[in-house]
Amino acid sequence: QVQLVESGGGLVQPGGSLRLSCSASDSLSVSRMGWYRQAPGNPRERVAVITTGGTPNYADSVKGRFTISRDNATNTVYLQMNSLKSEDTAVYYCNALITILSMTRNYWGQGTQVTVSS
């Protein structure tokens, strides 16, 4: 069974920083990885994604503040979040495209809460 294990959420003051991590089993074939978020009453939105080659893509709302990176050897993706704002408050979900027996599917982590508040 495929599991994406997330960590790093929490409560932080505006202007602060947090780092999220998400790991899949290192025996899996993982291509694109990324982070999405969902605030109460809002649809889930893409925050940042990164290809196997390391090319990132960011939502306009986080450009210049968030940095996505990955370690292909351990199938781990990170999201460094700086200059956090109250509107960044949401549940953050890790996402990965994983190929098993020639079938590629989207997998999701369980979600980690990020709260930005003074």
C-alpha positions, -999 to 999 in steps of 0.1 A, spaced: 0 0 0 14 34 -10 17 59 17 28 95 16 40 105 51 39 143 58 54 163 86 62 199 96 29 217 100 20 238 130 12 273 143 34 302 133 32 340 135 28 362 105 62 366 88 75 334 102 87 302 85 78 265 83 92 236 64 70 207 53 83 173 43 66 144 26 81 110 19 71 80 -2 88 46 -1 121 48 -18 114 17 -37 86 34 -57 88 50 -91 78 86 -84 76 113 -110 60 147 -103 56 157 -66 39 187 -52 20 204 -25 -17 215 -25 -37 233 2 -73 237 12 -87 264 35 -121 260 51 -149 267 25 -124 268 -4 -115 243 -30 -81 225 -29 -55 246 -48 -21 238 -61 7 255 -42 38 242 -59 49 212 -80 83 199 -90 94 175 -117 118 146 -113 144 168 -130 139 195 -103 119 221 -123 95 239 -100 62 256 -107 45 279 -82 11 295 -76 13 332 -81 3 337 -44 34 320 -31 61 330 -56 91 345 -39 81 332 -5 79 294 -9 105 270 -22 98 235 -33 127 209 -35 131 171 -36 154 143 -29 150 117 -56 170 91 -37 145 90 -9 114 102 -28 110 131 -4 96 165 -13 100 196 8 82 229 10 101 258 26 76 285 35 89 319 44 72 353 51 40 334 60 7 353 59 -26 346 75 -41 337 41 -16 308 40 -36 291 67 -49 258 54 -44 220 54 -15 212 32 -15 180 12 14 162 -4 8 148 -39 28 124 -60 25 107 -94 35 71 -88 39 43 -113 32 7 -101 30 -22 -126 29 3 -155 -1 22 -140 5 58 -130 -18 73 -104 -21 103 -82 -15 97 -45 -22 120 -16 -9 125 19 -31 127 49 -27 165 52 -9 187 77 -24 218 93 -6 251 88 -20 280 109 -6 315 106 -18 337 134 -6 361 160 
